[in-house]
Amino acid sequence: MTLIIDLTLPIDEKTPVFPGDPAVEIKQLATIAQQGWNEKRITFNSHFSTHIDAPFHMLQQGKKLTDFPPETWIGEAIVIDARGQQEIEPELKGVKKGDFVFFCTGHVKKAYTKDYFKLNPVITRKTAEALVQKKVRMVGLDSFTPDNPPYEMHKLLFKHDILIIENLVGLEKLCGKRFTCFVFPLKIKDADGAPCRVMGVFEQ
């Protein structure tokens, strides 16, 4: 039996934005009653909702999303249970070269509260270096960032062209499992990052 799990945070007026960033704006431009069709105008930053960070996000000479080939966005993924760890330093059992490695922290359960951007779990340098050594393709978690200022773990991963996915949801459904993952970022020219749809396909 094939299960398809959506790992993407919905986009609406309640979607949390990083402190200091403008709130999302969703405006109804047309309705079937008045114009004969429905259409919305949506305004948000490139690092909003479930999104992917390219190295160019923090490295001046880093790769942009469009520098990565199409096959980058489909791969084998594994979810590691890191719930209860303020500093994420689990054993990376089962992680292989080219994997998408996602950490389930449970922090996203606070997404619609004032505490979401406080006391977030972070990956340690030891973990980041181990991920680099294993040559993974992407690192993601169900929180708004894998580290805090000055974002040294971001930069360490970026220097090795490892992409970062933030604000994932539903990872608890896949803890300890390997599955096929599809990550589809918006195709924005010279993108430092972009919202993306993330889907996990798991054979039960």
VEXBARO-763677 format. One record per atom (N, C-alpha, C, CB): residue number from 1; residue in three letters; atom name; x, y, z. Coordinates in steps of 0.05 Angstrom, whole numbers. Atoms other than C-alpha are relative to their C-alpha. Glycine has a CB too. Layout:
! VEXBARO-763677
 num residu atome     xx     yy     zz
 NUM    ALA    CA      X      Y      Z
...
! end
This chain:
! VEXBARO-763677
 num residu atome     xx     yy     zz
   1    MET     N     17    -24      0
   1    MET    CA      0      0      0
   1    MET     C     18     25      0
   1    MET    CB    -19      0     25
   2    THR     N    -16    -25      3
   2    THR    CA     28     68    -21
   2    THR     C    -14     22     15
   2    THR    CB      3      7    -29
   3    LEU     N     10    -23    -15
   3    LEU    CA     19    126     27
   3    LEU     C     14     25     -9
   3    LEU    CB      4     -4     31
   4    ILE     N    -12    -26      7
   4    ILE    CA     30    198      5
   4    ILE     C     -6     20     22
   4    ILE    CB    -12     10    -28
   5    ILE     N      3    -18    -23
   5    ILE    CA     42    246     62
   5    ILE     C     10     28     -7
   5    ILE    CB     15    -11     24
   6    ASP     N     -7    -28      5
   6    ASP    CA     41    322     53
   6    ASP     C     15     11     24
   6    ASP    CB    -25     17     -6
   7    LEU     N    -17    -10    -22
   7    LEU    CA     98    352     94
   7    LEU     C      2     30     -1
   7    LEU    CB     28    -12     -2
   8    THR     N     -1    -29      6
   8    THR    CA     80    424     76
   8    THR     C    -19     16     18
   8    THR    CB     -7      5    -29
   9    LEU     N     17    -17    -16
   9    LEU    CA     54    479    121
   9    LEU     C    -18     16    -18
   9    LEU    CB     18     20     17
  10    PRO     N     19    -15     17
  10    PRO    CA     -9    512     91
  10    PRO     C      7     30      0
  10    PRO    CB    -28     -4     10
  11    ILE     N     -3    -29      3
  11    ILE    CA     -5    584     66
  11    ILE     C    -27     14      3
  11    ILE    CB     13      7    -27
  12    ASP     N     23    -17     -4
  12    ASP    CA    -57    631     95
  12    ASP     C      8     23     17
  12    ASP    CB    -24    -17     13
  13    GLU     N     -6    -24    -16
  13    GLU    CA    -62    694    136
  13    GLU     C     12     -7     28
  13    GLU    CB    -25     17      4
  14    LYS     N    -10      8    -26
  14    LYS    CA    -43    654    199
  14    LYS     C     28    -12     -1
  14    LYS    CB    -20    -20     12
  15    THR     N    -26     13      2
  15    THR    CA     21    625    172
  15    THR     C     21     18     13
  15    THR    CB      8     -5    -30
  16    PRO     N    -20    -16    -14
  16    PRO    CA     78    648    218
  16    PRO     C     22     10    -18
  16    PRO    CB     12    -16     23
  17    VAL     N    -23    -12     15
  17    VAL    CA    131    695    190
  17    VAL     C     22      6     20
  17    VAL    CB     -9     26    -15
  18    PHE     N    -23     -5    -17
  18    PHE    CA    200    705    217
  18    PHE     C     -1     28     12
  18    PHE    CB     27     -4    -16
  19    PRO     N      2    -27    -12
  19    PRO    CA    203    763    267
  19    PRO     C     15     21    -16
  19    PRO    CB     11     -1     29
  20    GLY     N    -12    -22     16
  20    GLY    CA    215    828    229
  20    GLY     C     -8     -1    -29
  20    GLY    CB     29     -1      3
  21    ASP     N      8      2     27
  21    ASP    CA    190    801    163
  21    ASP     C    -29      9     -3
  21    ASP    CB      2    -30    -10
  22    PRO     N     28     -8      4
  22    PRO    CA    125    829    133
  22    PRO     C    -18    -24      0
  22    PRO    CB     -3     16    -26
  23    ALA     N     20     21     -1
  23    ALA    CA     62    788    143
  23    ALA     C     -8     -6    -29
  23    ALA    CB    -24      8     17
  24    VAL     N     11      8     26
  24    VAL    CA     34    750     84
  24    VAL     C    -24     17     -6
  24    VAL    CB     -6    -30     -2
  25    GLU     N     24    -14      9
  25    GLU    CA    -18    789     44
  25    GLU     C    -15    -16    -20
  25    GLU    CB      8     28    -11
  26    ILE     N     17     15     19
  26    ILE    CA    -74    752     10
  26    ILE     C    -25     17     -6
  26    ILE    CB     -9    -28     12
  27    LYS     N     21    -18      8
  27    LYS    CA   -122    795    -29
  27    LYS     C    -16    -12    -23
  27    LYS    CB     11     28    -10
  28    GLN     N     17     11     21
  28    GLN    CA   -182    773    -70
  28    GLN     C     -3     21    -22
  28    GLN    CB    -28     -7     12
  29    LEU     N      0    -19     22
  29    LEU    CA   -174    807   -137
  29    LEU     C    -25     -2    -18
  29    LEU    CB     24     -3    -18
  30    ALA     N     24      4     17
  30    ALA    CA   -233    776   -173
  30    ALA     C    -17    -22     11
  30    ALA    CB      9     -7    -29
  31    THR     N     18     21     -9
  31    THR    CA   -294    735   -158
  31    THR     C    -17     -9    -24
  31    THR    CB    -18     10     23
  32    ILE     N     17      9     21
  32    ILE    CA   -339    693   -201
  32    ILE     C    -25     18     -3
  32    ILE    CB     -9    -29      5
  33    ALA     N     24    -17      1
  33    ALA    CA   -398    737   -182
  33    ALA     C      4     26    -14
  33    ALA    CB     -9      6     29
  34    GLN     N     -5    -26     12
  34    GLN    CA   -365    801   -206
  34    GLN     C     15     -1    -26
  34    GLN    CB     15     18     19
  35    GLN     N    -16      1     24
  35    GLN    CA   -313    783   -258
  35    GLN     C     -4    -25    -17
  35    GLN    CB     29      3      6
  36    GLY     N      3     25     15
  36    GLY    CA   -332    712   -277
  36    GLY     C     21    -20      6
  36    GLY    CB     -1      5    -29
  37    TRP     N    -21     19     -8
  37    TRP    CA   -271    680   -245
  37    TRP     C     10      8     27
  37    TRP    CB     23     -1    -20
  38    ASN     N    -13     -6    -26
  38    ASN    CA   -235    675   -178
  38    ASN     C     30      3     -5
  38    ASN    CB     -6    -23     20
  39    GLU     N    -28     -4      2
  39    GLU    CA   -165    702   -171
  39    GLU     C     10     15     25
  39    GLU    CB      8     16    -25
  40    LYS     N    -12    -12    -23
  40    LYS    CA   -120    721   -112
  40    LYS     C     27     12     -6
  40    LYS    CB      2    -20     24
  41    ARG     N    -28    -10      1
  41    ARG    CA    -58    764   -104
  41    ARG     C     12     -7     27
  41    ARG    CB      0     31     -5
  42    ILE     N    -13      9    -25
  42    ILE    CA    -10    735    -53
  42    ILE     C     29     11      1
  42    ILE    CB      1    -32      1
  43    THR     N    -26    -12     -3
  43    THR    CA     52    771    -27
  43    THR     C     14    -12     25
  43    THR    CB     -2     31      3
  44    PHE     N    -15     11    -22
  44    PHE    CA    105    737     16
  44    PHE     C     30      0     -7
  44    PHE    CB    -10    -29      7
  45    ASN     N    -29      1      4
  45    ASN    CA    180    732     25
  45    ASN     C      9    -27    -11
  45    ASN    CB     15      6     26
  46    SER     N    -10     26     11
  46    SER    CA    223    678     -7
  46    SER     C      5    -21     21
  46    SER    CB     27      5    -16
  47    HIS     N     -4     19    -23
  47    HIS    CA    235    647     62
  47    HIS     C    -25      1     17
  47    HIS    CB     25      7     16
  48    PHE     N     26     -1    -12
  48    PHE    CA    163    635     82
  48    PHE     C    -13    -27     -1
  48    PHE    CB    -17     21    -13
  49    SER     N     14     25     -2
  49    SER    CA    121    576    104
  49    SER     C     21    -23     -4
  49    SER    CB    -23     -3    -22
  50    THR     N    -20     21      6
  50    THR    CA    153    509     84
  50    THR     C     16     10    -24
  50    THR    CB    -14    -28     -6
  51    HIS     N    -17    -11     21
  51    HIS    CA    212    533     43
  51    HIS     C     28    -12      0
  51    HIS    CB      2     30      2
  52    ILE     N    -27     11      3
  52    ILE    CA    281    514     19
  52    ILE     C     20     23     -2
  52    ILE    CB      2    -18    -25
  53    ASP     N    -22    -20      1
  53    ASP    CA    345    554     30
  53    ASP     C     21    -10    -19
  53    ASP    CB     11      5     29
  54    ALA     N    -23      6     17
  54    ALA    CA    398    556    -24
  54    ALA     C     25     12     13
  54    ALA    CB     -5     12    -29
  55    PRO     N    -24    -11    -11
  55    PRO    CA    471    570     -7
  55    PRO     C      2     30     -4
  55    PRO    CB     24    -13    -13
  56    PHE     N      0    -29      5
  56    PHE    CA    462    640    -37
  56    PHE     C    -14     16     21
  56    PHE    CB    -12      6    -28
  57    HIS     N     14    -13    -22
  57    HIS    CA    418    655     22
  57    HIS     C     20     14     19
  57    HIS    CB    -18    -20     15
  58    MET     N    -19    -11    -19
  58    MET    CA    480    667     65
  58    MET     C     29      1    -10
  58    MET    CB     -1    -16     25
  59    LEU     N    -27     -1     11
  59    LEU    CA    541    658     20
  59    LEU     C     -1     16    -26
  59    LEU    CB     10    -29     -6
  60    GLN     N      1    -18     23
  60    GLN    CA    555    713    -31
  60    GLN     C      5    -15    -26
  60    GLN    CB     21     22      3
  61    GLN     N     -6     16     24
  61    GLN    CA    584    663    -81
  61    GLN     C    -14    -27      0
  61    GLN    CB     30     -3     -2
  62    GLY     N     14     26     -2
  62    GLY    CA    537    607    -61
  62    GLY     C    -19     -5    -24
  62    GLY    CB    -16     -1     25
  63    LYS     N     19      7     21
  63    LYS    CA    493    569   -110
  63    LYS     C    -28     10      5
  63    LYS    CB      0    -30     -3
  64    LYS     N     29     -7     -1
  64    LYS    CA    423    594   -125
  64    LYS     C    -16    -25     -7
  64    LYS    CB     -6     24    -20
  65    LEU     N     17     24      4
  65    LEU    CA    364    547   -130
  65    LEU     C      1     -9    -29
  65    LEU    CB    -29      6      7
  66    THR     N      0      7     28
  66    THR    CA    366    550   -206
  66    THR     C     27    -12     -9
  66    THR    CB     -6     24    -17
  67    ASP     N    -26     13      7
  67    ASP    CA    439    525   -205
  67    ASP     C     -1    -30      5
  67    ASP    CB     22     13     16
  68    PHE     N      2     29     -6
  68    PHE    CA    415    457   -181
  68    PHE     C    -17    -13    -22
  68    PHE    CB    -13     -5     28
  69    PRO     N     15     13     21
  69    PRO    CA    392    407   -234
  69    PRO     C    -27    -11      9
  69    PRO    CB     17    -23    -12
  70    PRO     N     27     10     -7
  70    PRO    CA    320    380   -236
  70    PRO     C      0    -25     18
  70    PRO    CB    -15     -5    -24
  71    GLU     N      0     25    -15
  71    GLU    CA    340    313   -207
  71    GLU     C      6      5     30
  71    GLU    CB     21    -19    -11
  72    THR     N     -5     -7    -28
  72    THR    CA    360    349   -142
  72    THR     C    -25     -3     17
  72    THR    CB     10     29      2
  73    TRP     N     25     -4    -16
  73    TRP    CA    287    354   -121
  73    TRP     C    -15    -26      5
  73    TRP    CB    -18     18    -15
  74    ILE     N     12     27     -6
  74    ILE    CA    271    279   -119
  74    ILE     C     22    -18     11
  74    ILE    CB    -13    -12    -26
  75    GLY     N    -21     17    -11
  75    GLY    CA    308    232    -74
  75    GLY     C    -10    -17     23
  75    GLY    CB     23     16     10
  76    GLU     N      6     16    -23
  76    GLU    CA    310    183    -17
  76    GLU     C      3     16     26
  76    GLU    CB     18    -26      1
  77    ALA     N      0    -16    -25
  77    ALA    CA    294    212     52
  77    ALA     C     -2    -18     24
  77    ALA    CB    -23     20      0
  78    ILE     N      2     14    -26
  78    ILE    CA    299    190    124
  78    ILE     C     -7     21     21
  78    ILE    CB     26    -15      7
  79    VAL     N      7    -17    -22
  79    VAL    CA    267    221    185
  79    VAL     C     11    -11     26
  79    VAL    CB    -31      3      3
  80    ILE     N    -13      8    -25
  80    ILE    CA    306    219    250
  80    ILE     C    -15     14     23
  80    ILE    CB     30      9      1
  81    ASP     N     15    -10    -23
  81    ASP    CA    268    227    316
  81    ASP     C     18     15     18
  81    ASP    CB    -14    -24     15
  82    ALA     N    -17    -17    -18
  82    ALA    CA    299    285    354
  82    ALA     C    -18     14     20
  82    ALA    CB     15     21    -17
  83    ARG     N     18    -12    -19
  83    ARG    CA    239    301    398
  83    ARG     C     13     -1     28
  83    ARG    CB    -27    -14      0
  84    GLY     N    -11     -2    -27
  84    GLY    CA    261    324    467
  84    GLY     C     29      8      1
  84    GLY    CB     -3    -27     13
  85    GLN     N    -28     -8      1
  85    GLN    CA    330    345    444
  85    GLN     C      1     30     -7
  85    GLN    CB     16    -16    -22
  86    GLN     N     -4    -29      6
  86    GLN    CA    344    420    451
  86    GLN     C     24      4    -18
  86    GLN    CB      4     15     27
  87    GLU     N    -23      1     19
  87    GLU    CA    411    407    418
  87    GLU     C     -1    -26    -15
  87    GLU    CB     27      4     16
  88    ILE     N      5     24     16
  88    ILE    CA    400    358    362
  88    ILE     C     27    -13     -6
  88    ILE    CB    -15      7    -27
  89    GLU     N    -25     14      4
  89    GLU    CA    456    307    364
  89    GLU     C     -6    -30      2
  89    GLU    CB     21      8     21
  90    PRO     N      7     29     -1
  90    PRO    CA    426    238    349
  90    PRO     C     20    -16    -16
  90    PRO    CB    -28     -4    -11
  91    GLU     N    -15     18     18
  91    GLU    CA    460    178    318
  91    GLU     C    -13      1    -27
  91    GLU    CB      1    -29     11
  92    LEU     N     11     -2     27
  92    LEU    CA    453    184    243
  92    LEU     C     -1    -28    -13
  92    LEU    CB     18     19    -17
  93    LYS     N      3     27     10
  93    LYS    CA    435    111    234
  93    LYS     C    -16      0    -26
  93    LYS    CB    -13    -18     21
  94    GLY     N     14      4     25
  94    GLY    CA    415     92    164
  94    GLY     C      3     22    -20
  94    GLY    CB    -29     -3      6
  95    VAL     N     -3    -22     18
  95    VAL    CA    436    158    133
  95    VAL     C     21     -8    -22
  95    VAL    CB      9     26     15
  96    LYS     N    -17      7     22
  96    LYS    CA    467    148     64
  96    LYS     C      7     25    -17
  96    LYS    CB    -13    -21    -18
  97    LYS     N     -9    -21     18
  97    LYS    CA    503    191     13
  97    LYS     C    -24      8    -18
  97    LYS    CB     24     -8    -17
  98    GLY     N     22    -10     17
  98    GLY    CA    453    236    -25
  98    GLY     C    -27      1     13
  98    GLY    CB     -1    -17    -24
  99    ASP     N     27      0    -14
  99    ASP    CA    397    228     27
  99    ASP     C    -10     29      5
  99    ASP    CB      2    -15     26
 100    PHE     N     13    -23    -13
 100    PHE    CA    348    281     48
 100    PHE     C     -3     -8     29
 100    PHE    CB    -28      8    -14
 101    VAL     N      1      7    -28
 101    VAL    CA    355    280    124
 101    VAL     C    -17     20     15
 101    VAL    CB     29     -1     12
 102    PHE     N     18    -17    -14
 102    PHE    CA    297    308    164
 102    PHE     C     -1     -7     30
 102    PHE    CB    -29     -2    -12
 103    PHE     N      1      4    -29
 103    PHE    CA    296    317    239
 103    PHE     C    -28      8     11
 103    PHE    CB     21     18     14
 104    CYS     N     26     -5    -12
 104    CYS    CA    229    310    275
 104    CYS     C      5     10     28
 104    CYS    CB    -17    -27      0
 105    THR     N     -4    -12    -26
 105    THR    CA    232    357    335
 105    THR     C    -27      5     15
 105    THR    CB     15     26     -3
 106    GLY     N     26     -7    -12
 106    GLY    CA    157    370    346
 106    GLY     C     -4     30      4
 106    GLY    CB     -2    -14     27
 107    HIS     N      2    -29     -6
 107    HIS    CA    171    445    350
 107    HIS     C    -22     13    -17
 107    HIS    CB     27     13     -6
 108    VAL     N     20    -13     18
 108    VAL    CA    123    460    292
 108    VAL     C    -28      0     13
 108    VAL    CB      0    -15    -26
 109    LYS     N     26     -1    -13
 109    LYS    CA     65    445    339
 109    LYS     C     -5     27     13
 109    LYS    CB     -1    -22     22
 110    LYS     N      3    -27    -11
 110    LYS    CA     78    515    366
 110    LYS     C     -3     21    -22
 110    LYS    CB     24      7     18
 111    ALA     N     -1    -19     22
 111    ALA    CA     73    546    297
 111    ALA     C    -20     23      1
 111    ALA    CB     -5    -15    -26
 112    TYR     N     20    -20     -1
 112    TYR    CA     10    584    311
 112    TYR     C     -3     13     27
 112    TYR    CB    -27    -11     -8
 113    THR     N     -1    -12    -26
 113    THR    CA     30    608    379
 113    THR     C     23     21      1
 113    THR    CB      3    -21     23
 114    LYS     N    -20    -20     -3
 114    LYS    CA     73    666    404
 114    LYS     C     27    -12      7
 114    LYS    CB     -8     20     21
 115    ASP     N    -25     13     -9
 115    ASP    CA    126    615    427
 115    ASP     C     15    -13    -22
 115    ASP    CB     -6    -19     21
 116    TYR     N    -13     15     21
 116    TYR    CA    144    588    359
 116    TYR     C     29      9     -5
 116    TYR    CB    -16      3    -26
 117    PHE     N    -27    -10      6
 117    PHE    CA    204    633    350
 117    PHE     C     17      3     26
 117    PHE    CB     -2     27    -14
 118    LYS     N    -15      0    -25
 118    LYS    CA    230    619    420
 118    LYS     C     10    -29      7
 118    LYS    CB    -17     11     24
 119    LEU     N    -11     25    -11
 119    LEU    CA    274    563    449
 119    LEU     C     -2    -23    -21
 119    LEU    CB    -15     -8     25
 120    ASN     N      1     20     21
 120    ASN    CA    277    526    383
 120    ASN     C     23    -19      1
 120    ASN    CB     -1     13    -28
 121    PRO     N    -22     19      0
 121    PRO    CA    318    462    379
 121    PRO     C     19      6    -23
 121    PRO    CB    -11    -29     -3
 122    VAL     N    -20     -6     21
 122    VAL    CA    383    468    339
 122    VAL     C     19    -24     -4
 122    VAL    CB     16     25      8
 123    ILE     N    -19     21      5
 123    ILE    CA    431    421    306
 123    ILE     C     28      9     10
 123    ILE    CB      1     -8    -30
 124    THR     N    -26     -7    -10
 124    THR    CA    500    419    337
 124    THR     C     21     -1    -23
 124    THR    CB      9    -20     22
 125    ARG     N    -22      1     20
 125    ARG    CA    566    429    299
 125    ARG     C      7    -29     -5
 125    ARG    CB     24     16     10
 126    LYS     N     -6     28      4
 126    LYS    CA    580    355    310
 126    LYS     C    -19    -13    -20
 126    LYS    CB      0    -15     27
 127    THR     N     20     11     19
 127    THR    CA    515    337    275
 127    THR     C      4     11    -28
 127    THR    CB    -28      6     10
 128    ALA     N     -4    -12     26
 128    ALA    CA    526    386    219
 128    ALA     C     25    -11    -15
 128    ALA    CB      3     31      3
 129    GLU     N    -25     11     12
 129    GLU    CA    597    361    207
 129    GLU     C     -4    -29     -8
 129    GLU    CB     23      2     20
 130    ALA     N      5     28      7
 130    ALA    CA    572    288    207
 130    ALA     C    -17     -1    -26
 130    ALA    CB    -15    -14     23
 131    LEU     N     17     -1     25
 131    LEU    CA    519    307    154
 131    LEU     C     17      7    -24
 131    LEU    CB    -22     20      4
 132    VAL     N    -18     -7     22
 132    VAL    CA    573    339    112
 132    VAL     C     17    -24     -8
 132    VAL    CB     18     24      8
 133    GLN     N    -17     23      5
 133    GLN    CA    617    278    119
 133    GLN     C    -15    -22    -15
 133    GLN    CB     11    -11     27
 134    LYS     N     16     21     13
 134    LYS    CA    561    232     98
 134    LYS     C    -10      9    -28
 134    LYS    CB    -24     -7     17
 135    LYS     N      6    -11     27
 135    LYS    CA    550    278     36
 135    LYS     C    -30     -2     -6
 135    LYS    CB     15    -15    -21
 136    VAL     N     29      0      5
 136    VAL    CA    475    285     45
 136    VAL     C     -7     23    -19
 136    VAL    CB    -16      3     27
 137    ARG     N      7    -20     19
 137    ARG    CA    437    327     -5
 137    ARG     C    -16     23     12
 137    ARG    CB    -16    -13    -22
 138    MET     N     16    -20    -13
 138    MET    CA    387    363     40
 138    MET     C     -3     -6     29
 138    MET    CB    -28      1    -13
 139    VAL     N      5      3    -29
 139    VAL    CA    375    375    114
 139    VAL     C    -25     16      5
 139    VAL    CB     24     10     17
 140    GLY     N     25    -14     -6
 140    GLY    CA    306    394    140
 140    GLY     C     -9     -6     28
 140    GLY    CB    -21     -6    -20
 141    LEU     N     12      5    -26
 141    LEU    CA    266    399    204
 141    LEU     C    -27     14      2
 141    LEU    CB     19      9     22
 142    ASP     N     26    -12     -5
 142    ASP    CA    198    417    232
 142    ASP     C      2     24     19
 142    ASP    CB    -20    -22     11
 143    SER     N     -4    -25    -15
 143    SER    CA    221    484    258
 143    SER     C      8     21    -20
 143    SER    CB     21     -3     23
 144    PHE     N     -5    -22     18
 144    PHE    CA    237    552    229
 144    PHE     C     29      4     -8
 144    PHE    CB    -10     26     11
 145    THR     N    -29     -1      6
 145    THR    CA    313    543    230
 145    THR     C     15    -22     13
 145    THR    CB     11     28      8
 146    PRO     N    -16     21    -14
 146    PRO    CA    365    490    245
 146    PRO     C     20     12     19
 146    PRO    CB     14    -17    -21
 147    ASP     N    -19    -13    -19
 147    ASP    CA    408    541    282
 147    ASP     C     -8     30      3
 147    ASP    CB     29     -3    -10
 148    ASN     N      6    -28     -5
 148    ASN    CA    407    612    309
 148    ASN     C     24     18     -7
 148    ASN    CB     -8      4     30
 149    PRO     N    -22    -17      7
 149    PRO    CA    450    674    296
 149    PRO     C     25     -7     16
 149    PRO    CB     -7     29      6
 150    PRO     N     -7    -11     27
 150    PRO    CA    505    678    272
 150    PRO     C     -3    -21    -23
 150    PRO    CB     28     10     -1
 151    TYR     N      7     20     20
 151    TYR    CA    479    617    233
 151    TYR     C     24    -15    -12
 151    TYR    CB    -15     14    -23
 152    GLU     N    -24     14      9
 152    GLU    CA    544    579    230
 152    GLU     C     -6    -27    -12
 152    GLU    CB     19     -3     23
 153    MET     N      7     26     11
 153    MET    CA    510    512    216
 153    MET     C    -12      3    -28
 153    MET    CB    -19    -15     19
 154    HIS     N     10     -7     27
 154    HIS    CA    472    543    157
 154    HIS     C     24      1    -19
 154    HIS    CB    -16     27      0
 155    LYS     N    -23     -6     17
 155    LYS    CA    538    567    129
 155    LYS     C     17    -25     -5
 155    LYS    CB     17     22     11
 156    LEU     N    -15     25      3
 156    LEU    CA    574    501    141
 156    LEU     C    -13    -18    -20
 156    LEU    CB      3    -14     27
 157    LEU     N     14     17     19
 157    LEU    CA    521    462    104
 157    LEU     C      1     12    -28
 157    LEU    CB    -29     -4      9
 158    PHE     N      1    -14     26
 158    PHE    CA    517    514     48
 158    PHE     C     27     -3    -14
 158    PHE    CB     -7     29      4
 159    LYS     N    -27      2     13
 159    LYS    CA    593    510     36
 159    LYS     C      3    -26    -14
 159    LYS    CB     22      4     21
 160    HIS     N     -1     26     13
 160    HIS    CA    581    438     16
 160    HIS     C    -24     -5    -18
 160    HIS    CB      2    -22     21
 161    ASP     N     23      1     18
 161    ASP    CA    520    454    -27
 161    ASP     C    -23    -17     11
 161    ASP    CB      8    -10    -27
 162    ILE     N     22     14    -13
 162    ILE    CA    473    421     23
 162    ILE     C    -23     20      4
 162    ILE    CB      9    -13     27
 163    LEU     N     24    -17     -2
 163    LEU    CA    403    451     18
 163    LEU     C    -13     -4     27
 163    LEU    CB    -19     -5    -23
 164    ILE     N     13      0    -26
 164    ILE    CA    361    467     79
 164    ILE     C    -30      5     -4
 164    ILE    CB     12     20     20
 165    ILE     N     29     -4      1
 165    ILE    CA    286    458     86
 165    ILE     C    -10      6     28
 165    ILE    CB    -15    -25    -12
 166    GLU     N     10     -8    -26
 166    GLU    CA    249    493    143
 166    GLU     C    -30      0      0
 166    GLU    CB     11     28      6
 167    ASN     N     30     -1     -4
 167    ASN    CA    178    492    171
 167    ASN     C    -14    -24    -12
 167    ASN    CB    -11     25    -11
 168    LEU     N     13     25      8
 168    LEU    CA    163    420    153
 168    LEU     C    -22     -7     20
 168    LEU    CB     20    -23     -4
 169    VAL     N     20     10    -18
 169    VAL    CA    102    387    183
 169    VAL     C     -4    -30     -4
 169    VAL    CB    -28     15     -4
 170    GLY     N      7     28      4
 170    GLY    CA     79    315    195
 170    GLY     C     23    -20      1
 170    GLY    CB    -14     -3    -25
 171    LEU     N    -22     19      0
 171    LEU    CA    148    285    204
 171    LEU     C     -3    -23     20
 171    LEU    CB     26     16      7
 172    GLU     N      4     21    -19
 172    GLU    CA    125    245    264
 172    GLU     C    -12    -25    -12
 172    GLU    CB    -18     10     23
 173    LYS     N     12     23     14
 173    LYS    CA     88    200    215
 173    LYS     C     21    -17    -14
 173    LYS    CB    -21     10    -21
 174    LEU     N    -20     14     16
 174    LEU    CA    153    180    183
 174    LEU     C     26     -5     16
 174    LEU    CB      7     15    -24
 175    CYS     N    -24      4    -17
 175    CYS    CA    202    174    242
 175    CYS     C     12    -27     -4
 175    CYS    CB     -7      5     29
 176    GLY     N    -14     25      3
 176    GLY    CA    254    121    230
 176    GLY     C     -4    -14    -27
 176    GLY    CB     -9    -18     21
 177    LYS     N      6     13     25
 177    LYS    CA    229    107    160
 177    LYS     C     16     12    -23
 177    LYS    CB    -30      2     -6
 178    ARG     N    -11    -10     25
 178    ARG    CA    261    113     91
 178    ARG     C    -23      2    -20
 178    ARG    CB     23    -19    -10
 179    PHE     N     21     -4     20
 179    PHE    CA    217    139     35
 179    PHE     C     10     18    -23
 179    PHE    CB    -25     13     14
 180    THR     N     -6    -18     22
 180    THR    CA    217    176    -31
 180    THR     C    -11     27      6
 180    THR    CB    -10    -12    -27
 181    CYS     N      9    -27     -6
 181    CYS    CA    213    251    -24
 181    CYS     C      0     17    -25
 181    CYS    CB     17     12     23
 182    PHE     N      2    -19     22
 182    PHE    CA    191    303    -74
 182    PHE     C      0     28     11
 182    PHE    CB    -25     -6    -18
 183    VAL     N     -2    -27     -9
 183    VAL    CA    211    375    -62
 183    VAL     C     -2     19    -24
 183    VAL    CB     27      6     16
 184    PHE     N      5    -16     24
 184    PHE    CA    183    426   -111
 184    PHE     C      0     30      7
 184    PHE    CB    -26     -8    -14
 185    PRO     N     -1    -29     -6
 185    PRO    CA    208    498    -99
 185    PRO     C    -11     16    -24
 185    PRO    CB     28      9      7
 186    LEU     N      8    -18     22
 186    LEU    CA    179    556   -139
 186    LEU     C     25      6    -17
 186    LEU    CB    -12     26     11
 187    LYS     N    -23     -5     18
 187    LYS    CA    223    568   -200
 187    LYS     C      4     30     -3
 187    LYS    CB     -6    -14    -28
 188    ILE     N     -6    -29     -1
 188    ILE    CA    246    638   -182
 188    ILE     C     28      4    -10
 188    ILE    CB     -4     12     28
 189    LYS     N    -27     -5     10
 189    LYS    CA    305    666   -221
 189    LYS     C     18     12     22
 189    LYS    CB     -2     20    -24
 190    ASP     N    -20     -9    -19
 190    ASP    CA    368    677   -179
 190    ASP     C    -10     -3     29
 190    ASP    CB      7     29     -5
 191    ALA     N     12      3    -26
 191    ALA    CA    331    650   -118
 191    ALA     C     19     -7     22
 191    ALA    CB    -22    -21     -1
 192    ASP     N    -15      7    -24
 192    ASP    CA    364    651    -50
 192    ASP     C    -16    -21     17
 192    ASP    CB      5     25     17
 193    GLY     N     18     19    -14
 193    GLY    CA    305    607    -27
 193    GLY     C    -27      3    -12
 193    GLY    CB     -1      5     30
 194    ALA     N     27     -2     10
 194    ALA    CA    233    594    -43
 194    ALA     C    -19    -19     15
 194    ALA    CB     -1     -7    -30
 195    PRO     N     20     19    -11
 195    PRO    CA    169    564    -14
 195    PRO     C     -1    -25    -18
 195    PRO    CB    -28     13      2
 196    CYS     N      1     24     16
 196    CYS    CA    162    492    -35
 196    CYS     C    -21    -19     11
 196    CYS    CB     28    -14      1
 197    ARG     N     18     21     -7
 197    ARG    CA    114    434    -34
 197    ARG     C     17    -25      5
 197    ARG    CB    -22     -5    -22
 198    VAL     N    -16     24     -7
 198    VAL    CA    144    373      1
 198    VAL     C    -19    -24      4
 198    VAL    CB     17      5     25
 199    MET     N     17     24     -2
 199    MET    CA    112    304     -7
 199    MET     C     18    -24      5
 199    MET    CB    -17     -3    -26
 200    GLY     N    -14     25     -5
 200    GLY    CA    134    238     22
 200    GLY     C    -17    -23     -9
 200    GLY    CB      6     -3     30
 201    VAL     N     14     24     11
 201    VAL    CA    116    172    -12
 201    VAL     C     12    -24     14
 201    VAL    CB      2     -2    -31
 202    PHE     N     -9     22    -17
 202    PHE    CA    120    112     33
 202    PHE     C    -16    -26     -6
 202    PHE    CB     -3      7     30
 203    GLU     N     13     25      5
 203    GLU    CA    106     39     19
 203    GLU     C     -4    -14     27
 203    GLU    CB     17    -18    -19
 204    GLN     N      6     13    -25
 204    GLN    CA     70      7     78
 204    GLN     C     -5    -30     -4
 204    GLN    CB    -25     14     13
! end
